[in-house]
Amino acid sequence: YGDLYLGKTTVLAKDTPAFIANRVGIFGIMDAFAHMERLGLNIDEVDRITGPVIGRPKSATFRTLDVVGLDTLAKVAQGLYQTGEKDEARDLFQLPPYVQQMLEKKWLGDKSGQGFYKKTKNAQTGETEILTLNLSSLEYTPKQKVKFASMEQLKTIEALKPRLQALYAAPDKAGEFFRATAHGLFGYIANRIPEISDELYRIDDALRAGFGWDIGPFEMWDTLGVVATVKAMQAENREPAAWVTEMLAAGHTSFYKVEKGIRLYYDIATKSYQNIPGTESFIILDNFRDSNVVWKNAGATLFDIGEGILNLEFHSKMNTIGSEIIQGLNKAIEVGEKDFRGLVVGNDAPNFSAGANLALVYMYALEQDYDELNLMIRQFQNTMMRMRYSAIPVVAAPHGLTLGGGCELSLHADKIQAAAETYIGLVEFGVGLIPGGGGTKEMTLRTAEAFEEGDPEFNSLRNTFTTIATAKVSTSAAEAFDLKFMRPGDAITININRLLAEAKLAAIELAEAGYTQPIPRKDIKVLGKGALGMFMAGVYAMYEGSYISEHDRKIANKLAYVMSGGDLSAPTLVSEQYLLDLEREAFLSLTGERKTLERIKSILTSGKPLRN
């Protein structure tokens, strides 16, 4: 029930103090305290090392403690010390002096207004400022910029596992801290079997689900190399649990391995690899990476995921859509039409796609290379139409951020199988553009399809216009139906671990139902000057009321022109290509506007939208 209907991970734990996640997680925090003091690191430095760079939440160590509450940490740690007579790390659970002093001062974190961090207002600027606690003086000071050579190098490594390996090998203090805490963690989890769990995969499940780690501790141990790390631990007089030494002696050099696309874990009781219960219905692309790759380039990989279905995975930064992914989509359709019966577009990354490659658009626009821009947008549009009118069913499996071009791709699939937590929207307006990859065309088409005889057609078109012009993003897959990003026939997957498997099943169902290649539409009803006049009057009123800027007004009028079908004198039936041409022309004209370039630059450099 928790898996299918709540999308939650259930972890069976033994009845031991703090169960699994808190037992291991609190050990990790207390161990970090000890190594931090030994190496002379401060709070900002530790949070930089223990956050997203190693696959942990942004709140890292100390911000997490402020959110949870220092009193909660103290109670759990004290409980583990009192009940841990047989725990080799028992002494580590004694609270450091600065934590005891903070408890006495009631500096418990967010619940008391201050903890390891404190939010104040700058007396001179009036802006909110976050201060960091100096653990030696117990005084708050401005946050310090963290400077580690290894951290700068890690910025260029997008994938988590190579990033962990690079940090583990780093010679600076960040690398030393990571090695020390990793070795401590590995030794501790190995010794907790069979005390807190008989199976190692349950410990990984608990830390991923309970603490938000991207990979569990045994998975991280595999990533860093079990043989090499055990040697390093032994050199520090950290002897791992006997079962780890026995496993290595038997020639088993990892806690997990993949056979025939199925992930297995090392079972200590049987001294062999076994299936992970409950994962038979999951599709994990990493399990296919060594055996089922059909084609790949720098930005995309095409997998054969069985039963005649392909899966195209993106792996650019934030899965932004550039030329490599456009090439991948076209190749996937070509291969699929020849030898397969369906295609899924999905991935295991945190986000489906943050949109088109905005940096490339900015570069071409800055150089006023409008021929290249025109070619780029035309290729994007043609690829979306190739997907829509392919001879095989295409199922999009969005999750997380599905913005701009990622949304446009999903709109052109035969079916969307979305994760419950999908934040989907056409956000181009925020950077001074309109959706140019077929998004404006597709939303206009969907609105026209919903017209019923006798309905006030302007109203529904206005609602769609508002959705695009305000860059609305759904807060869930369920809300995406209300915004017309998803339609009847599309579906939601509650447990994201099942997303690709259910998308594959959807592709199979479409194929077996007798999928036939659709015909490009030439019957899209646009409302012409009547709708255009309505839009322009509304936009002018917003401008005069100082709700929008002059540039917002210009963008909105161009969007209105496309959605109305131009300045046609009467409602008319037009083709998709007609709307795509209008859309591309409007997009290109906006890339020549200085204020649009300023907006794009702001997003690329600061990540914040600019209102100009």
N, C-alpha and C positions, 0 to 999 in steps of 0.2 A: 504493500500500500504506500509506504513512504517513498519507495523508488518510483512507482508508476504515477501516482497521483499528487505527491508533494514535491517530487524532484529532489528528495533528500537522500544522503548516504547513511545507511544504518551500519553501525559498527558494533559487533558483539564483543563485549569486554568482560573480563573477570572482575569479581567483586573485590577490588584492591583499592587502596587509598588513591584518590584523584583519577581513578580509572586509567585511560591510556593517554589521551591528548594532553590533559593538564599535568599528568605525571612527567611526560617527556618535555612538554612546552615550558613548564616552570623550571625544570632542570636546565633547559637551554638558557633561560633568562638569568638564573642564578650563576651559571657558568660564565655567561657574558659579563656579569658584574665583576667576577674574579679576574678574568683576563683583561678587562678594560682597565682595572686598577693596576695590574702588573705592567701593562704596556703604556700607561699614562695617556689613555685616550679620553676624549670628552664625549658628552651625550650626542652632540651633532655628528661626530665622527662615527660613533657606533650605529646610530640610526641610518647613516648613509651606507654603511657596510651591510647591515642586516635587513635592508628593505628590498625593493623590487630588483635590485642588482643580483640578488641570490634567489629570486623567485618567491619573495615574501611580500606581504601587504605593504603599502606605502607608510602605514603607521609604524612599521619596523618594531623596535623593542620598547623604547621609552614612551613614544606616543601611544602605543597600545596599552601600556600600563596606566597612562593618564585616562584613557577611555574606560578601561575596566575598573580602575580604582586601586590605589596602592594598598588599601586595607584588605582588598580581596587577595592580592598577591601575598600579603603577610599571613593571612589566615591559612591559605593553601600551603605555603612554604613551612609554616610552623607545624601544621598537621603532618606534613611529610617527614619533618624532622622527628616529631614525637613518635610516629609509627614506623620509622625506618631503621629499626635496629639491624636489619639484615641488608640494608642498602649501602653499597660501598661508597656512595657519594653523599651519605647522610649529612656530614658536616657542611657541605655546600649549601644546604637549605637554611642555615642560620643567616638571619638578616644582617646586612652590612650596617655599620654605625650610621651612615647618612640616611638609610631608609628608616631606621628607628627614630632618628631626629625628625624626619619629615612626618612620620606618624604622630609624634608628640605635638608638632606644630599644626596638625590637621591639614597638611598639604597632600591631599589624597588624589589630586588630578582634577578632571573636569567637574566632578560632583562638588568640589570645594572651591573651584575657581582657579586653582593653581596646583601644580605638581612638579613634574620634571620640566614642564613648559608653563609659561604664563602669558596670557594674552592681555595686552595693555594698549592705550592710545598714546601715540607720540605727542608730547607736549607742544612741540613746535608745528608739526604738520597736521596733527589731528587724525592721522591715519593709524589703522590698527597695526600693532607691532607684536611679534611673538618673541618672547625672551626665553633663554635657556638657563637652567639652573647649573651653577658651578658646584660640583659635588664636594669640593674642598672647602670653599668658603660659605656654601649654602646661600649665595647671593645670585640674583638673576642678572644676566648680561645679554646683549644682543646676539642673535644667532650668528654663528661663525660659518664662513664659507669653508667647506671641507676641501682640502687639497691633498690628494693622493695621486701619485703618477699612475698607479694601476687603474684608478677609477676613471681617469681620462681615457685610457686605452680601452676600457670596457665599454665605453659609449658607442664604439664602432661595431660591437658584437651584438647582433640582434637576438640570436638564439640563446636560450637559457643555458643549455648544457655546455657549449663551448665557452660561455662566459664564466661558468663555475670553474671549469678547468683552468682558464686563464687566471682567475683570482687565486685559486689554490697554488698556482706556480709563482705568483707575484712576490718579489723580494722585499717589498716595503711593509710598513706596519699593518696596512689593510690586509695584505696576504697573510701575514703572521697571525693576526687576530682570527681570520677565517680558518686557517689551518688548525689553530688551537681549539677553537670552538667546534669545528667539524670532527676532529679526533675525539674530543670529549663526548660529543653527541653519539658518534658511532659506537664507542665503547659502552655507553650507557644503554642504548637501545638493544645491543646484543645481549647484555646481561639481564634485560627485563623479560627475556623469553626463557622459560615459559611462565614467569611470574604474572605478567599482566596480559599476555596473549600467547597462544600456542603457535599462531601463524604470523609471520613477519608482515604480510600484506595488510593485516588489520591495523598495524601501527602506522603504516603509510596512509591508509584510508582515514584514520582518526586525525592525523596532523593536517592533511589536505582539507578535510571537511571542517574540523574544529578550529584550526588556526589560519586557514586560508593560504597554506603553502602551495605553490605550484607543483612541486614534487615532494614526496615523502622522504624521510631520512634514509631508508634503505635504497630508494631510487637515487638519491643524491650520492650515496656511497658507491653504487654501481657506476654513476656518471664519472666520479673521480678515480675509479679503478680500485677494486677491492684488494687485489694483490699489492699494488703500490702503496695504498694507504695503510694497509696492515703493517707493511715493512716500516713505514714512517712512524706509525704508532709504537711499534716495538722498539724503535730507536729512541723513543721518548719514555721507555719503560711503561708503556700502556699496553698490556697484553689483552687482546680481545677475548671474548668468551670462547670456551673450548670448542663449541659447535662450529664457530667460524673457522678456526684452524683446521678442524676435521673436514669441513666442506672444501677448503682449498686443497688439502692433502689428497682428497678424492678426485681432484681435477675439475671441480665445479668453481668457476672463477667469478660468478655473478649471482646475485639474489634473484634476478629475473632473467628470462630469455624468451625468445619468440621462436615458435616452430609452426610452420605452415599457417602463418598469419594469426596464431593464437598465442597470447602471452601467458607464460607459466611462472610460478614462483617456487623457490626452493623450500621444500617442506622438511623441517628438521627431524620430525619423528620418523619419516620413511627414508630420509636422506636421498630424496629424489625430487624432480620437478613435477609439479601438479598444476592442473587448471585452477584459476582463481574463480571460486563459485560466484555465479551471478553475472559474470562478464561475457557469457556466451552470446548474448544478444547485443553486445556493443561492437561498433566498428572503430578501431583506433588506428589511425593512418600510420603511425610509427611502426605498427606491427607488419605493415605491407612494404615498408621502405626498402628492405633488402631483397625482396622477391617479386613484387608485383608492379613495378614501375613500368609503364608503357612508353612514357615520353616525359622529358622534363627540360626546362631551361632555368635561367637564373631567378625567375619570378614565380614559376608555377610547376607543379608536378602532376602528372596524369597517372592514376592508379587503376588497375583492374581489381575491383572489390568483389568480384564473383557474380555468378548468375547472369552474366551478360551486361553488367552495369559498370560504368566507369565513374571515377570521382576525380574532379579537378580541384587541387589544393593550391591556394595562394601562399607565398611565403616572402613577399616583399615587406618593407617596413610598414607596420600598421596595416598590412595587406592592401596598400594603396594600389590602384589600377593604373599601370603604365603599359608600355609597348610589349613587355614580356608576357603580361597576363592577357592582353588582347591576342597575342600570338597563341597563347595557351588555350584560350577559349575557342578560337578558330580550329586549332589542331584537334581539340577534344571532339568537336562536332564532326570534323572530317574522319577521324578514326572511328568514332561512334557509329556514324552512318554506314561505314564499310563493314565493321566486324562486331558491333555490339548492338544492344537494343535500348539503351537508356543512359543518361548522364546525370550525375549529381554534382552540383557545385557547392563545396563545403570544405571546412577545415577544422582543426582542433585548436586553433589559436584563441587567445582571449576575445578577439573581435573578428567578425566576418570581413569587413572592409571599411576603412575610414574614408573611402571615396577615391576619386581620380587623383592622379599625381599632380597636385597643385603647384609644386615647385617647377615642374616642366612647363605648365601653362604660364606661370609668371616669367620664366626665362624667355620663352618665345614672345610673350607680349612686350616685355621690356626691350627686346631687340627689334620689335615691330616686324617680326617674321610671321606675317599673317597667313602666308601660303602654308607654312608648316603647321600653324595652329588649325587652319581649315582642314588640312589632311588628317591631323590628329583627331579632331572632333568627328570628321566624316567616318574615319576608321572605327571609332567607338560606336557611332550610330549603326554602321553597317554590321558590326559584330553583334550588337544587341538584336538587330533584325535577323541575323543569321541564326541566333539562338532561338528566337521566337518561331521562325519558319523552317526549322530543321526537320529532318525525316524521323528523328527520335525524340522521345519526351525528355525535357530538361527540367530537373527539380532543383531549386535553390534552397539551401539550408542555412539561412542567416541566423546569427546569434550575436549578442553584445552589440557593439557599435556597427550599424549598417547604414552608412551615411552617403549622401551624394551619389557617386557612381556605383557604390555598393547597393544602394536602394534601387537605382535604375536597372542594374543587372537583375535583381530579384523581381522587379516589375515585369521583365520580359521572359521570365521562366514560365513553363506550362503550369507549374505548381510551386507554391512556397510551403516548405515544411520548416517552420520557425521555432526556435527555442523560446520558452515562455519569457525569458528576459532578453528580448530583442528590442533595441532602441533604433528604430528605422525612420528615416526622413530624408527629404530633399532640402539640403541646407545651403545650397549654392547662393541664395539671396544674401546670406551673411557675409560673403566675400565679394559682393558686388556683381554677381552673375545670375543667370537663370539656369535651371537644369538643361544641359546641352547634349546629353548622351541618350536622348529619347525619353527622359523623364517627363518633360512638359507635354510632349506628344501623347505619352501613355496615359497620363492623368486626365488629359482632355478627352481621350478616347473612352476611358472608363466612365467619365461623367456623362458623355453622350450616350453610352450604352444604357445608362440608368434612366434616361429620359422616358417618361410615360406620357401618352397622349392626354392633354389637358393640364399637365403639370406646369407650374411656373419655372421654365427652364433656366432663367437667369439666376434663380436662387441657388440651385445646386452647383452651377458653374462658379458662382461667386464663392461658395464654400470651398471648392477645390482651389480656386485662385488664392484665397486667404491661407489655406494650408501651405501652399508653396511660398507665398510672399512673406509669411511670418516664419518661415523655416521651421515649421512644427516637426517635432520628433516624438514618436510614440513612446510612452513610458513602459510599454510592454507589447508583446505580440497581440494581446487581446485588443488593445487600443488601436493597433495598426489596421484592424478591420474598420473601425469608425473613420479613420483618415483615408480609407480607400487604398492603402498600400497593400492590403491583403483583401482577397475576395472570397465569396462562398466557394468552397472546394479546396481552399488552402487550409492548412492544419497547424496545430501547435503541439510541440513536444515539451512536456513538463520537465523531464530529467534530461539535461543537456548531454549526458553520457550516451543517451539513446538516439540523439539527433540524426547522426549519419545513417544509422541502421534503419530508422523510420523513413528517412528521405530515400534510401535505397528501395525500401518496400513500396513507397509511393511511385517511384519510377517503374518498378516491375508491374505494379497494378495498372499504370497507364499503358504500358506496352502490351500487357495481356488483354486489356480491354479493346484492343484493335486501334491503337493510336495511328492516326493518319496525318500527313503533313498539312498544316493549315495553309490558307491562301491569304496573302497580304490584303489588308482592308482598304477599301476605296469608298466606304459608305459612312464615314465619320461626320456626324452633323455638327457644324460650327455655326455660330449665331451672328457672325459678321458685325456690322457697324452698330447694331443695337446693343450687343454685349460690350463692344469696345467703348461706346459712349458711357454706358453705365459704370464700367471700370474706371475710366478716366475721370469721371465726375467724383466718384468715391475717393480716388487717389488724391485729387485736387483738394477735396475737403479735409483729408488727413493732413495734407501738407499745410494748408492754411491754418489748421488747428495746432500746428507745430508738433504733431505726433510723429512725423517722418521728415527726413531731410530732403533737400533738393535732389540729391543723388538717389535716395530711396525712391523718390517719385519717378525718376528717369528709368530705373530698373523695373519698377512696377508697371509702367506704361508699356515697356517692351514685352514683359510677360503677358500683359493684357492683349497686346497685338497678336501674339502667337496663339493664345488660347481662344481668341475670337475668330481665328482663321484669317487674320488680316482685315483690311477695310472693305470686305465684301458687302455689297449693298443689301443682301438678304441672306437668311439662313441657307446654307449650301452643304451638300455632301462632298467631302474631300478625301483624299488618300492619306495614308500614313506618311508617305514620302513628302507630300505637300507640307505637312506640319513639321516634319523633320528639317526641311529646308528653311522654313521660317525660324525654327528654333536655333539652328546653327548660325543663321545670319544674325539673329539677336545676340547670341552668345559672343560671336566674333566682334560685333560692334562694341560690346561692353568691355572686352579686353583692351580696347583702345582708349578707355577712359582713365584719366589719372587717378581719380578717387577709387576706382575699382582696384587699380594696382596698389594703392595705399592699403586697402582692406586686405588684399592677399598677402602683402608684406607683413602686416600686423599678425595675421594668423601664423605665418611661417616662422616669424622671429620670436613672437611672444606667446603664441597660442591663444591670444585673446582677440575677440572681434572688435573692430573699430567702427564707430558710428561717425561718419563724416558727410 
